[in-house]
Amino acid sequence: MPMYTYQIINDDGSRGELVQIEHGMNEPALTEHPETGQRVERVYAAPHVAGWGSERKGKELTSDENVGRLGFTKYVRNGKGHYEKHTGTGPDHFSVDK
């Protein structure tokens, strides 16, 4: 069963501590803490999805090997305005004059 984050609402209306409560995803959001009976509100947050948005996957997708295999050219900055080719076709280096 998934874990959900709830915030306790104190008697004076102020917000209390955050708690994680496990319950089924088909069940409605809780309005009371199941153990203490205190009023709670569900806290919504963006889910963490490993895969396309992970740092590891990003490095894998932009690796020299993968970029070259897909037919792209990858240049890496080597000093102010100077770029060197790491993979692909094209000039070995170029500079950008400002």
C-alpha positions as CSV (number, residue, x, y, z in Angstrom):
1,M,0.0,0.0,0.0
2,P,1.2,3.5,-0.7
3,M,2.4,6.0,1.9
4,Y,0.7,9.4,2.0
5,T,1.9,12.6,3.8
6,Y,-0.6,14.4,6.1
7,Q,-0.2,17.5,8.2
8,I,-1.8,17.6,11.6
9,I,-4.1,20.6,12.1
10,N,-3.9,21.8,15.7
11,D,-7.0,22.8,17.7
12,D,-6.2,26.5,17.2
13,G,-6.0,26.0,13.4
14,S,-2.3,26.2,13.2
15,R,-0.4,23.5,11.3
16,G,1.4,20.8,13.2
17,E,3.8,18.1,12.3
18,L,3.9,16.1,9.1
19,V,3.1,12.4,9.4
20,Q,3.1,9.6,6.9
21,I,0.2,7.2,6.9
22,E,-0.2,4.1,4.8
23,H,-3.6,3.4,3.2
24,G,-5.1,2.1,0.0
25,M,-5.1,4.4,-3.1
26,N,-8.8,3.7,-3.7
27,E,-9.6,5.0,-0.2
28,P,-10.6,8.6,0.2
29,A,-8.1,11.0,1.9
30,L,-8.2,10.9,5.6
31,T,-9.6,13.8,7.7
32,E,-8.5,12.4,11.1
33,H,-5.3,10.7,12.3
34,P,-6.2,7.0,12.6
35,E,-4.4,6.6,16.0
36,T,-4.8,10.0,17.7
37,G,-8.0,11.3,16.2
38,Q,-6.4,14.7,15.5
39,R,-7.6,16.5,12.4
40,V,-5.3,16.1,9.3
41,E,-5.0,17.4,5.8
42,R,-3.3,15.6,3.0
43,V,-0.2,17.2,1.6
44,Y,0.3,16.8,-2.1
45,A,3.8,16.6,-3.6
46,A,5.2,15.8,-7.0
47,P,6.1,12.1,-7.2
48,H,9.7,11.0,-7.6
49,V,9.9,8.8,-10.7
50,A,13.3,7.3,-11.3
51,G,14.1,6.9,-15.0
52,W,13.9,9.6,-17.5
53,G,14.3,12.4,-15.0
54,S,17.1,10.8,-12.9
55,E,20.6,12.2,-13.0
56,R,22.0,8.7,-13.9
57,K,19.6,8.4,-16.9
58,G,20.5,11.9,-18.1
59,K,24.3,11.1,-18.1
60,E,23.6,7.8,-19.9
61,L,21.5,9.6,-22.6
62,T,24.1,12.3,-23.2
63,S,27.2,10.0,-23.1
64,D,29.6,10.4,-25.9
65,E,28.9,6.8,-27.0
66,N,25.1,7.3,-27.1
67,V,25.2,10.7,-28.8
68,G,27.6,9.5,-31.5
69,R,25.6,6.3,-32.1
70,L,22.5,8.5,-32.7
71,G,24.4,10.6,-35.3
72,F,24.9,13.7,-33.3
73,T,28.1,15.7,-32.7
74,K,29.0,16.6,-29.2
75,Y,31.2,19.6,-28.3
76,V,32.4,20.3,-24.8
77,R,33.5,23.7,-23.6
78,N,37.3,24.0,-23.0
79,G,37.9,27.5,-21.9
80,K,36.1,30.7,-22.6
81,G,34.5,30.6,-26.0
82,H,36.5,27.5,-27.1
83,Y,34.9,24.1,-27.7
84,E,36.4,20.7,-28.5
85,K,34.6,17.8,-30.3
86,H,34.1,14.7,-28.2
87,T,32.2,12.6,-30.7
88,G,30.5,12.8,-34.1
89,T,31.6,14.6,-37.3
90,G,32.6,18.1,-37.9
91,P,35.6,20.3,-37.0
92,D,37.8,19.1,-34.1
93,H,37.4,22.4,-32.3
94,F,36.0,25.9,-32.8
95,S,36.0,29.2,-31.0
96,V,33.3,31.8,-30.6
97,D,34.5,35.4,-30.9
98,K,32.4,38.0,-29.1
